[in-house]
Amino acid sequence: MQVRPDIASRIIEAVLRISTSNKPISIMEVSQVSLTSMDEARRILGLLEIEESAVLSEEEKVRAILNALRLGVDASSLARYLDWREFERLATSLLGEAGYEVEWNVRLSYSGRRVQVDVMAYNGSILLIIDCKRWNRPLTPSAELRIREGQEKRLFLLKSLIEYSFSQEGSKIVYIIPATLSLYKSSKPIIDGFIFASLDKLRGALEYVERSFFQLRNEKATVPRDFTLKQIVQRLQEKSRPRKC
């Protein structure tokens, strides 16, 4: 039996509302809050992998939201229930499912300048630097401009640090591509070569990046052929540390 996205949305919202108080999930309460029958609430909770009487951990909450997105729930309807950490965990989970290696909350510095990348994702040839915006409203044009300017600075610094870190052993070209991920759809999916994707459209955005990366804002750099993303990040962090005199 198919699930109507609007009903699934009401039920996951009810679950998230209950979980903010650290209360056990009750079929009766979910049914009352979502205005659905207890049988329907029980069926959809099963699809969300939520057990009755469970007090949801952060990991269980993220898994339930991922399952809700697969049922067609609009990500923007969940905005008020997610903090920045949960949003970034959702992003890393979706990227991992899409076959990317992922590193979260990467802090680097080079030549006296610091940079923080919310999420790095790597598939062996493309290195995405993702800025996660857990905003509870659509991005305005002025906000989009500020984001692009910030991404341009990250892109330049990261390329410079990679060149410095692997100057003697780079053997494979990777394309560094900035992207912004939010719960709400941007006015345009691509602005001046920069990707703006909503969480529920992430997989489609990744397919576009992999197919048409040369049309996007990107920089080329070289890294060791057999390095994983974790190894790349560890080397960058080592090179970011100030040298001892």
Summary of the structure (lengths in Angstrom):
residues: 245
radius of gyration: 20.2
end to end distance: 68.0
largest distance: 69.3
contacts: 772
relative contact order: 0.12
helix: 49%
strand: 21%
